[in-house]
Amino acid sequence: MPSITSSDGFRFGVPSGRQISAKDLIYPASGSLEERPETAAMYAKTHGNIPAGAQKNRNYEWPVDPN
């Protein structure tokens, strides 16, 4: 660790103008932001993260109609 971290006056981070509870930071009252469709598509491709009950489409080129 750098020696400056051992001094009594050292503070990490940026102080806020007012006191904010951790609950309000983690779970904002306005709710979570909706994910953009292109971000959801990226996670579906890279992590297999699809909504519950959704049919997985691997975009294969089938010689027949899979439907």
N, C-alpha and C positions, 0 to 999 in steps of 0.2 A: 504494500500500500504506500502511496506517496506520504511523505512526512507531514505534509500540511493537514492530513486527516487526523493527526494526533493532537493538533492544537485545540484549545478550549473553545475558541470562537468559530471553528469550522462548522458549517451547516451544509447539508446536501439538499439539492433541489431548489425550487423557486417558491418563496412563500406566497400564499394566496391572500387576497385582500380581505377575505372574510372566512370564517370557519365553515367548512363543508363536511358533512358526515360521509363516511365511506359508502354507506347504503345508497345515498343519492348519486354518488359517482358510478357505482357498479350497476344499479338499477334505476336509471333516470325516470322521473315521473312521466315524461313524454313518451316513454316506451322505447323499444329498440328500433333501429333503422331497418327498413326493408332492403333486402339484398337485390342488387341489379340482376337482370336475367343473364347477362354475359358472365357475371361472377358466379352465379349458381351453376351455369353450364361448365365453367372451368373446374369447379370443385366436383361436379358429377363425373367429369372425364378423368381428373387426376386422382381423386380419392374414392370414387364410387359413392359419393354422398348424394343420394337421391331421396326425395320425400317418401314418407311411409306410404306404402300401397301403390306407388308409382311404378309403371312398367319400365324396366331398364331397356334402353335401346342402344345397341352397340354399333349401329350403322353398318351392318354387314351387307354385302352385295349377294343376295340370295337369288337362285335361278327361278324361284317360285315366289308368289305373294305370301308373306308370312302372316298376313291378316286373315 
